Amino acid sequence: MADLDFLDFNSDSRPVVYVLRDEDLRKFAASLIKAGRKEREQEIRDESTSDIYYTRAEVKKILKRCDSTLTKWAASGYLVPCYVGGKYLYRKSDVDVILKRRIIR
């Protein structure tokens, strides 16, 4: 039983009891988690279709800062990365704000 697609809501609202092996329940839970992650990643992409993202290495090069500075900035909320697909990505718009602040000073 690789998928538990048979789980469907009973339309006549009678109680239903399913008996599952622990392996099947674990697979089902893993598939729910995986689907949730994919949905969240897609939501993040959809929210910012016009925004460009930079990797940590690109931000370090653009802002001429080291890893420890980016870590401190993230902790203080100054420049907080998004965690997408196992990677920390920085919005171009956030980096641009920091660059503009530098020019003004």
N, C-alpha and C positions, 0 to 999 in steps of 0.2 A: 504494500500500500504506500506508494511513493507520494501521492497527493491525497489530501483529504477534501477534495472538491465536493464530495458527496454531502458534506455538512451544509445543510440548507435550512433556513428557518421554516418551521412547520406553519403553514398558513392557517390551520384551524386551531392553533394555540394549545394543542394538547401537549403534555410533557413528553419529551423524547429522551431516551437514555442510550448513549453510545458507549461501547466498550472498546477501548483502544489499548494497544500495546505501548509501553513507554517509548520505544523507538519511533513509532508513528507519531506520538505526541511531540517528541523532540523535533522531528522533521517538520511537522506542522508549525511549531513555534519558530523554528529557524526560517521557514518560508515567510511567515508573517513579518519577522524582523527584517528580512531582506527586502520584502515588498515595501515596508515602511521607510527603509533607508532610500530606496529608489524614488519613492514618492517625494520625500523631503529634498533630495538632491534636485529633482525636477522642479519643485516649488522654488528653490533658491535660484535656479537658472531662469525660471519664468519671471520671477520678481525683478530680475535685473537684466532683461534681454538687451537693453541698451548700454549696460555697464560692462566694462572690460575688467578682467581680473589679472593680477600679477602674482607670480610665485614669490616666495621669500627671497630667493636669490636676486630676482629682478628688482624688488623693492630695495634691497641692500645696495644694489648698484645705483639705482635712481637717486636715492636719498643719501648715499655715501655714508651709511651707518653699518654697524656690526650686528651680529646676532644678539648680543646681550642688550643692546639698545632697543631692538625690536621687541625683545622679551619684556623689558621694562615698560615700554610703551603699551604693550598689550595688557600687562597687569594693571597699569594706571588708567586704561581706557582711552589713551591718546590715539592709538592706531591699533584697532582690534581686527584680527583676521577672521575670515569665515573658514570653517572646517568643512570641506566638501570632498567626498570621495577619498578620504584618507590624507588629504593635503590641506595645508593652510594657504589660503588665497586672500589677497588684499584687493579691495575695490580700487580701481583707478581713481574714482572720484575722491576717495579718502586720501590717497597719496597726493592728488592734486591740491587738496586743501592744505596739506603740510607744506608743499612746495610754494604755494601762494603766501603762506605765513612767513616763510623764509625771505621772500622777496620784499615784503612789506617792512620787515625789521631792518 
